[in-house]
Amino acid sequence: VQGTAAEMWYGVFLWALVSSLFFHVPAGLLALFTLRRHKYGRFMSVSILLMGIVGPITAGILTSAAIAGVYRAAGKEMIPFEALTLGTGQTFCVVVVSFLRILATL
């Protein structure tokens, strides 16, 4: 059971980072494989991989801290499954928004 705000923040952040890498590493490798002969397209895979790391480090830190702050202010303790759900939920929201944004431009 995670009681302090730092423990809650860390648990949610780690799950957000791991689940983001779970989506972005295969996407980056697929982009690298399919665009390996393109002059500039192969660099898209690097940007996909960077977004899989930079996104959770910047936005994930802030949202995880906000979630931990709400739990702390409410006097609630966080079980590890809640950290898993909240961390992967952040990644799920990013993936959904990313897909909706691409489809809106077509």
Long-range contacts (C-beta under 8 A, 24 or more apart in sequence): 1-77, 1-78, 1-79, 2-77, 2-78, 2-79, 2-80, 2-83, 3-77, 3-78, 4-72, 5-65, 5-68, 5-69, 5-71, 5-72, 6-68, 7-78, 8-67, 8-68, 8-71, 8-72, 8-78, 8-83, 9-64, 9-65, 9-67, 9-68, 10-64, 11-78, 11-80, 11-83, 11-87, 12-64, 12-67, 12-68, 12-78, 12-83, 12-86, 12-87, 12-90, 13-56, 13-60, 13-61, 13-64, 13-87, 14-83, 14-87, 15-83, 15-84, 15-86, 15-87, 15-88, 16-56, 16-60, 16-63, 16-64, 16-86, 16-87, 16-88, 16-90, 16-91, 17-53, 17-56, 17-57, 17-60, 17-87, 18-87, 19-87, 19-88, 19-90, 19-91, 19-92, 20-52, 20-53, 20-55, 20-56, 20-60, 20-91, 20-94, 21-52, 21-53, 22-91, 23-52, 23-91, 23-95, 24-48, 24-49, 24-51, 24-52, 24-53, 25-49, 25-52, 27-52, 28-52, 55-94, 56-90, 56-91, 59-94, 60-90, 63-90, 64-90
